[in-house]
Amino acid sequence: MRDIYSVFNANDTYETSAHAHDAFMLMVPEHGVLRFKDEDSGRSAVLNRQFVCVPPQRSHSSSSLTARQGHLALYVDPDYMCYALRDLAGDANRLLRAPTLGIWQTSAPLHPLLLAKKALSQPDPFVDRRRPLAQVDHLLLLECLTISLSQPSLQRSCTERHGAMLVRDVKAYVEGNLEQAPGLDELAAVFHLSRRHLTRLFALHTGETVLAFVQRLRVERAQTLLRYTRMSVLEIAHSVGYESPSHLAHVFRRVLGRSPDEWRRG
């Protein structure tokens, strides 16, 4: 029986073309936002604090929607999947159903398991960590299986993901791409919505417009950088998506009544 093969993917950019695996694949997020697409049905979804399970031979693709992302990919041989399902059932003669394609919300226990996995993955020439790594992989798999067997899948196309969940994903996308200053047209295209629909949903669930949220986030980020770093106003302006320090100064005076330099000194 093959062990689980796992790998951390942490890149500034991440993108895979359509492909399939002989094994089950579980993509468990660590940080950032990903787009996952089921190539067989053409349906796509945005992954933000959700994990996805892909059965063998199911064609799929994925790409990063934020400037930085990190996730753990677990590749599980079908025979090992049967072993894990019997372990979860607590009965060697009872086999729970194998997971199908789906997306589920992550649980609280997944985070410390990911931290343990990351710590054990650090190279150490004096310690053989293969056994504890295999144990953590098994626990990660069992936790994902527990969630997938007890909760309905969240899988649906982006155009169907209305309401609070979609607005949360839009906000996460903006926060992760603030330096690139995403506008309303870009957000609407990324989430496959019209400008009007996105604007209405966002205002309904947050009480402010998309553009007001983006501006507020830029100002708050700039205030944090002014207070806790030695970055110049030019560097800060670029890091929050403004083309020049004069643009940032104009917004600061309008919102806070002071220039960035005056705010920093105060």
C-alpha positions in Angstrom: 0.0 0.0 0.0 1.5 3.3 -1.0 1.7 6.1 1.6 0.1 9.5 1.0 2.3 11.8 -1.1 2.0 15.5 -0.1 3.6 18.8 -1.1 3.4 22.4 0.0 2.9 24.9 -2.9 3.7 28.4 -1.8 4.3 30.8 -4.7 3.8 34.4 -5.6 1.8 33.0 -8.6 0.3 29.6 -9.1 -1.4 28.2 -12.1 -2.0 24.7 -13.5 -3.5 23.8 -16.8 -6.2 21.1 -17.2 -4.9 17.7 -15.9 -6.0 14.6 -14.0 -4.4 12.3 -11.4 -4.5 8.5 -10.9 -5.0 9.3 -7.1 -7.4 11.3 -5.1 -6.2 14.9 -4.6 -7.1 17.1 -1.7 -6.1 20.8 -1.9 -6.0 22.3 1.6 -5.5 26.1 1.7 -2.9 27.8 4.0 -3.2 31.4 2.9 -4.4 33.3 -0.2 -7.2 32.7 -2.6 -7.4 30.2 -5.4 -9.7 29.6 -8.3 -10.5 25.9 -8.9 -12.2 24.7 -12.1 -13.7 21.3 -12.9 -12.8 21.0 -16.5 -15.3 18.1 -17.1 -18.3 20.3 -16.2 -16.8 23.7 -16.8 -17.9 24.9 -13.4 -15.5 26.9 -11.3 -15.3 28.2 -7.7 -13.2 30.5 -5.6 -11.4 28.8 -2.7 -10.9 31.0 0.4 -10.7 28.9 3.6 -12.2 25.9 1.8 -10.6 22.7 0.7 -11.4 20.7 -2.5 -11.4 17.0 -3.1 -10.8 15.7 -6.6 -11.4 11.9 -7.4 -9.1 10.0 -9.7 -9.2 10.8 -13.4 -11.2 14.0 -12.9 -9.8 16.8 -15.1 -9.3 20.1 -13.2 -7.2 23.3 -13.2 -6.4 25.9 -10.6 -4.8 29.3 -10.4 -3.9 31.9 -7.7 -6.2 35.0 -7.4 -4.0 36.8 -4.9 -0.4 38.0 -5.1 0.7 35.3 -2.6 -0.8 31.9 -1.9 0.1 28.7 -0.2 -1.7 25.4 0.0 -1.0 21.7 0.8 -1.8 19.1 -1.9 -2.4 15.6 -0.7 -2.3 12.8 -3.3 -4.0 9.6 -1.9 -3.8 6.3 -3.7 -7.3 4.6 -4.0 -6.1 1.6 -1.9 -4.9 4.0 0.9 -8.2 5.9 0.7 -10.0 2.6 1.4 -7.7 2.0 4.4 -8.3 5.5 5.7 -12.1 5.2 5.4 -12.0 1.9 7.3 -9.8 3.6 10.0 -12.4 6.4 10.2 -15.3 4.0 10.5 -13.4 2.1 13.3 -14.3 -1.2 11.7 -12.0 -3.1 9.4 -15.0 -4.7 7.7 -17.0 -1.5 7.2 -16.1 0.9 4.3 -17.6 4.4 4.2 -18.3 5.9 0.8 -15.4 7.4 -1.0 -15.5 11.2 -1.4 -16.7 12.6 -4.7 -15.7 15.9 -6.3 -16.6 18.7 -3.8 -15.6 21.7 -1.8 -16.0 22.1 1.9 -15.3 24.7 4.6 -12.1 24.1 6.6 -12.4 23.2 10.3 -10.5 24.5 13.3 -8.4 21.3 13.7 -7.0 21.6 10.2 -4.9 24.7 11.1 -2.7 23.2 13.8 -2.3 20.1 11.6 -1.0 22.3 8.8 1.4 24.0 11.2 2.6 20.6 12.3 3.0 19.4 8.8 5.0 22.6 7.8 7.3 22.3 10.9 8.0 18.6 10.2 8.7 19.4 6.5 11.7 21.5 7.4 14.9 19.6 6.5 17.0 18.1 9.4 20.0 16.0 8.5 20.1 14.4 12.0 16.4 13.4 12.3 14.4 11.0 10.3 10.9 12.6 10.1 9.3 10.3 7.6 7.1 8.5 10.2 5.7 11.6 11.9 5.1 13.2 8.5 3.2 10.2 7.4 1.1 10.3 10.6 0.3 14.0 10.1 -0.7 13.4 6.5 -3.0 10.6 7.7 -4.6 12.9 10.3 -5.1 15.6 7.7 -6.8 13.1 5.4 -9.0 11.8 8.2 -10.1 15.4 9.2 -11.0 16.2 5.6 -12.9 13.0 5.2 -14.8 13.6 8.4 -15.9 17.0 7.1 -16.8 15.8 3.6 -18.9 12.9 5.0 -20.8 15.0 7.5 -21.4 18.2 5.6 -22.9 19.0 2.1 -20.5 20.2 -0.5 -20.2 23.9 -1.2 -19.3 23.3 -4.8 -21.1 25.6 -7.2 -20.2 27.9 -10.0 -19.0 31.4 -9.1 -22.1 32.9 -10.7 -24.2 31.0 -8.2 -22.2 32.0 -5.1 -24.3 35.0 -4.1 -24.5 36.7 -0.8 -22.2 36.8 2.2 -19.8 34.1 1.0 -19.2 35.8 -2.3 -18.7 39.2 -0.7 -16.2 37.6 1.7 -14.3 36.2 -1.2 -14.3 39.6 -3.0 -12.9 41.2 0.2 -10.2 38.6 0.5 -9.3 39.1 -3.2 -9.0 42.9 -2.7 -6.9 42.4 0.5 -4.5 40.0 -1.3 -4.1 42.2 -4.4 -4.1 45.7 -2.9 -0.8 46.6 -4.5 -2.3 46.0 -7.9 -5.3 48.2 -7.1 -8.1 46.0 -8.4 -11.0 48.0 -9.8 -14.7 47.2 -10.2 -14.3 45.9 -13.8 -11.5 43.5 -12.7 -13.5 42.2 -9.7 -16.6 41.7 -11.8 -14.6 39.7 -14.4 -12.8 37.6 -11.7 -16.0 36.6 -10.1 -18.0 36.3 -13.3 -20.6 38.9 -12.3 -21.8 42.1 -13.9 -20.7 45.4 -12.3 -24.2 46.2 -11.3 -24.8 42.8 -9.6 -21.5 42.9 -7.8 -22.1 46.5 -6.6 -25.6 45.6 -5.3 -24.5 42.5 -3.5 -21.5 44.2 -1.9 -23.5 47.1 -0.7 -26.3 44.8 0.6 -23.9 42.8 2.8 -21.4 45.4 3.9 -23.3 48.7 3.8 -20.6 50.4 1.6 -19.7 50.3 -2.0 -16.8 48.3 -3.4 -14.8 51.4 -4.2 -15.4 52.8 -0.7 -14.1 49.5 0.7 -11.0 49.5 -1.5 -10.2 53.1 -0.5 -10.8 52.5 3.2 -8.5 49.4 3.1 -5.8 51.4 1.3 -6.0 54.2 3.9 -5.9 51.7 6.8 -3.0 49.8 5.3 -1.1 53.1 4.7 -1.7 54.2 8.3 -0.3 50.9 9.6 2.8 51.2 7.4 3.3 54.9 8.4 3.1 54.0 12.1 5.1 50.8 12.2 7.7 51.0 9.4 10.3 53.3 8.1 9.1 53.0 4.5 9.0 56.3 2.6 5.6 57.8 1.6 6.5 56.8 -2.0 7.0 53.2 -1.1 3.8 53.1 1.0 1.8 54.7 -1.8 2.9 52.0 -4.3 2.3 49.2 -1.8 -1.3 50.2 -1.3 -2.0 50.7 -5.0 -1.5 54.4 -5.6 0.6 55.6 -8.5 2.2 58.5 -6.7 2.7 59.9 -3.2 0.7 63.0 -4.2 -2.3 60.8 -4.9 -2.0 59.2 -1.5 -1.6 62.7 0.1 -4.8 63.9 -1.6 -6.8 60.9 -0.2 -5.3 61.4 3.3 -6.2 65.1 3.3 -9.7 64.3 2.2 -10.3 61.5 4.6 -8.1 62.4 7.6 -7.5 66.1 7.1 -3.7 65.7 7.2 -1.0 64.6 4.8 0.8 61.3 5.3 3.9 63.0 6.7 1.7 65.1 9.1 -0.2 62.0 10.2 3.1 60.1 10.8 4.5 62.9 12.9 1.3 63.2 14.9 
